[in-house]
Amino acid sequence: MDVPRYDVTSAPPRKPDERVVIVGIDEKDIEWVKQYPVPDEKIANHLALVRNKRVFLLLTIIY
């Protein structure tokens, strides 16, 4: 069965969409909070700052 594919390498370069935000939480952030796992309330408070910026897609990555 053939699966349709999109080759991103052949697409013309585009300006990044400013509505897409990737939020990463790494070891430095965890050390700053001094808690692991980082409490949901602290993450939610920071994500609320981003949410007010008309974000279309928000990815949260915790290392």
N, C-alpha and C positions, 0 to 999 in steps of 0.2 A: 504494500500500500504506500503510495506516495504521500508524503506529508509536506504541505506548503511551507516554505522557509523564507525568511527575510534576511538577506545578507547585509548586515550593518556596515561592513567594510566597503561596500560599493555605493552606499548612500552619500549624497553630498553633505559636507559638514554643516551643522546647524548650530545656532546660538542656543546655549542651555536654557531650558525653561525655568524661569525664576520661581515658578509655583511649586517646583519639586524640591523638597528639603530632606536631607539625610542627617539625622541626629545620631551621633555616636557617643557611647558612654564607655570609657576605657579605664585602665588602672589609675591614671592620674585623677580622674573624676571620683572614683571610688575612694581613693586616699583623701581627697578634699572633703567628701561627705563623711568620711570615717565610719561608714556602715556598709556592709554587704549582706544581702543584696540591698541596692539603693532603694529606699522606701518609695512606694508608688506615689505618695503625695509629693515628694520632691521632684520626681520625674514629671508628674502631671502639671506642677507649677511652672516648670521650664517649658513644657510643650504648649502650655496656654499662651506663652509669649509668642511662640511661632504661629499658633493657630490664628491669631489676630491679624496675620499678614496676608490673608487670602491664599493660603496654601492649597494646592490641588492634590498633592500626594505627599504624605509624610511617612518616612521610614525611620524606625528607631532600631539601632543596632547596639546591643550590649556585648562587650567583649569579655 
